[in-house]
Amino acid sequence: MAVPKRKSSKSRSGKRRAHKHLKALSFSVCPRCKSPKLPHRICPSCGTYRGKEFLPAEEV
């Protein structure tokens, strides 16, 4: 059975986990209504994507 010869230090295990952090979401701006939306998704405000309407616009 494989057993470590020496104890792994906290900095070494931290370096190994350096890429496991959470990343902030990136937002783009809807060209039609100028509200923030997730990229490559239908705009939740106006219901359009790439100039075409997919969802009926909610009347406020």
C-alpha positions in Angstrom: 0.0 0.0 0.0 1.3 3.5 -0.9 2.0 5.6 2.1 3.4 9.2 2.0 7.0 9.4 3.3 6.6 12.9 4.6 3.7 15.1 5.7 2.3 17.4 3.0 2.5 21.1 4.1 -0.4 23.4 4.1 1.1 25.5 1.4 1.7 22.5 -0.9 -1.9 21.3 -0.5 -3.1 24.9 -1.0 -1.1 25.2 -4.2 -2.8 22.0 -5.4 -6.2 23.4 -4.7 -5.5 26.9 -6.2 -7.7 26.4 -9.2 -10.7 25.2 -7.2 -12.1 28.7 -6.5 -15.5 30.0 -7.5 -15.6 32.4 -10.4 -17.9 35.4 -10.6 -20.6 35.3 -13.2 -20.1 37.4 -16.3 -23.0 39.5 -17.6 -23.6 41.0 -21.0 -26.0 43.8 -21.9 -29.1 43.2 -23.9 -28.9 45.2 -27.1 -32.7 45.8 -27.1 -33.6 46.8 -23.6 -30.1 47.4 -22.1 -30.7 45.2 -19.1 -28.0 42.8 -17.8 -28.4 39.2 -18.9 -26.3 36.0 -19.0 -24.3 35.6 -22.2 -25.9 33.2 -24.9 -29.2 33.2 -23.1 -32.7 34.7 -23.7 -33.1 38.1 -22.1 -35.4 37.7 -19.1 -36.7 41.3 -19.5 -37.7 41.5 -23.1 -37.5 37.8 -24.2 -35.3 38.3 -27.2 -32.1 36.5 -28.3 -30.0 37.7 -31.3 -32.7 40.0 -32.6 -35.5 37.4 -32.5 -38.3 37.2 -30.0 -38.7 33.9 -28.2 -40.7 34.7 -25.2 -43.7 37.1 -25.1 -42.7 40.3 -23.4 -44.1 40.7 -19.9 -46.2 43.8 -19.5 -45.3 45.8 -16.5 
